[in-house]
Amino acid sequence: MATVEIFSAEVCPYAHRTRLVLMHKGVDFSLAEIDLSNKPDWFAEVSPYGKVPSIRHDGRIVYESAIINEYIDEVFPEPALMPTDPHARAMARIWVDYGNTRFNVASYKLMRENDTAVQGALREELDACLAFMEDGMAKLGAGPYWLGASPSLIDFSYYPFFERFCNVEHYRGYRIPASCGRILTWIDTMKALPIVREIANTPEFYIERAKAYAQPTAQAAE
């Protein structure tokens, strides 16, 4: 019998995060795919916010991906995905928060914006986010992961959004700058992980599903 039940949606990067953490930990889990456009009536019982992911463990519900992932790391402590030093743990949380509140938001705003005049400022915002992340990686260590030689919650928090970055390239003609060499190397490192390959989707999968809120612009067609 599965230890954890996760309520997920394949297209959702936040649910993708938690699936990767569970797989990295070797936790036995069952997967309940939710149609977010037609949520079942019972879904509110396991996800009060009406979002994925949510998990049920020992009959108790936990939701919000960043919180779920720390919970999993505490309940299933090996291999550890957070540093033991309190300051290092705080910094790891800051980087997860930066992804949630800055990088992911900047990417999404550019994807949603069809006005080419506005897109220029949004491209600069995304450039700044990536430059900040590149600098942060350089200060944290030699890599190849955010915190050194092995993956952490930071890596699994960011990667699903980079697997979907093909949407930003396709619909907005935006590519990660060559100056972000650490980020580009990190993406390749993450893509090589067996658990990442196991549940990866193709760019075509994401591009097709992004049609609902993005259309190609003149920059993307050039």
N, C-alpha and C positions, 0 to 999 in steps of 0.2 A: 504494500500500500504506500502511495506517495506521501512523503513527509510534508510537502507544501503544495498547495493549490494556487496557481497564479491565473489571474483573470487578465487577459492580454488582447492585443490587436496587432496583427503582423505589421501593419503600416506604421504603428506608433513608435517613435524613437525612445520614448520614456519606458514603455514596456520592454523594448529591446534591451535596454540597460539591465533591467532586473533579470531577464532571462540569461544574459551573459554572466551576471554575478552568480546566479544559482548553478549554472553549468560549470563555471570556474571552481566553485566550491565542491562540486560533485554531489550536490543535494538532489535527492530523488524528488521530482515534482510532476504534477499533472498540469496540463495546459487547457484552459477554457478560453477559446477565442470568442471575442465579443464583437458583434456588428455595431459599430458606433453610430451608424445611421439608423439603426433599428434596435435599440437596446431592450433586452428582455425586462419585464416588470420586476423580476427578482434582483436585478443588478444593483438597485439602490441599496439593498441590504448588505452587499459586499463592497460597495463603493459609494459612500455618502456624497462624494463630490461628482459622481457620475462619470469618472474618468478611469482610464487604465494607466498603469497597472494597479492592481490591488492583489493582496495575497491573503490566504487563510492558512494559519499555522496553529496547530493544537486547538482548533475551534475558534481562534481569535483572528480578527481582521486587522490588517495594517495597510495603509494606503499612502500615496505620494512617493514617487520612485526614489528620491534621495533618502527619504526616511526609511523606506523599505530596505534599501541596500545597506544602510548602516545597521538596521535590525538584523538582517541576514548575517552580516559580518560578526555581530556580537553573539548570535545564537549558534552559528556554525563557524567557530573561530579559525579553522584551518582550511586553506592557507589564508593568513591575515591579509586584509586589503586596506588597512589603515595603519599608520605608524604608531608606535607605542609612546613616543614622546608627546606630551600634551601640546607643545607649540607646533610641532610638525602635524599633529592631527588637526589643529585649528587651521593651519595653512591649507591642508588638503580640503577641508570644508569650504574655505574661501574660494579655492579653485573650482570646486563643484558649483558653488553659488555663482561664480563668474560665468560659468557656462550657462546656467539657468537664466540669469538675469541680464546678461550682456551679449555673449556670443550667439546663443540660440535666438534671442530676440532680434538681434541685428540681421541674422540670416533670414529669419521669417519675415521681417518687415520688407526686406528687399524682394523676397519672393512674392509678397502680396501686392507690391506697388507696381502699377502699370504705367504711371506717369513718368516718362523718361526724364523730365526735368527734376523730379524729386529723387529719382534713382541715383543721380550723381552724388548727392549728400549721403545717401544710404550706402553706397559703395565705399565712400570714405570712412563711414562709421564701421563697416565690416573690416576694411583695411586696418583700422586702428585696433580693433579687437584682436585680429590675428597677430598683429605686431606685438601687442601686449602679451599674448599667449606665448609667442616665440621667445620673447625676452624672459618670461617666467620659466619656461622650460630650461633655458640656458642657466638660470640662477639656481634651479632646483637640483641639478646634477648632470651626470654624463649620459643619462638615458640607458637603453633606448626608450624606456617608458617614462612617464612624468616624474616618478619618484626614484628612478634608478633601474635596477636590473630585473624587476618583476612588476607585473601589473598591480594597480591599485584601484580604489573606487573612482579616482579621477579619470583614469583611462577608460573604464567602462561607462562612465557618465558621458564622456565626450564622443566616443567612437560612433555610436549610432547616428549622430548628426552628420558626421563626416561620411558615413556610408551613403547618406542621402544628399550629400553635397552635389551630386550629379544633377540634381534639380536646379540648383543655383547656376550651375554651368550651362545647362540646357536652356533654361527659360530666361536667364538674365545675362548670359555670356560672361559671367564672373568666374575667374579661376584663382585659386590660392596663389598669392605672389611667390615667385621663385626665391625671394628673400626669406621666406619662411621655411628654410631647409630642415630645421628640426621637426617642424610639424609634418612636413611631407615624408620624412624618414619614419616618423612615428606612425603615420597612417599605414605605410607599408608593413611596419612591424606588427601592427594590430591585425591587418588583413591576413597575415601569415599564421595567426593563432588558430589551431584546429577548431576551437569552439566558435570562433568568429566565422570561419569558413562553413561550419556545419549549418548555421542558420542565416547565412548571407543571402540577400536577394540581388538580382541584377539591376543595373541602372535603369533598364527598360521598365522593370517592375515599378520603381519609384516614380519615374518620369510620367508614366501613364496615370498613376494615382494622384499626381500633383496637378493634373489638368483642371481639376475643379476650382483651383484658386490661383492659377498662374497661366499666362500665355506668353509665347515668345515675343520679344521686343526687337527693335531694330538692331540694338547692340548684339543680341544673341544670334542674329542671323548673319552678322558679318564674319 
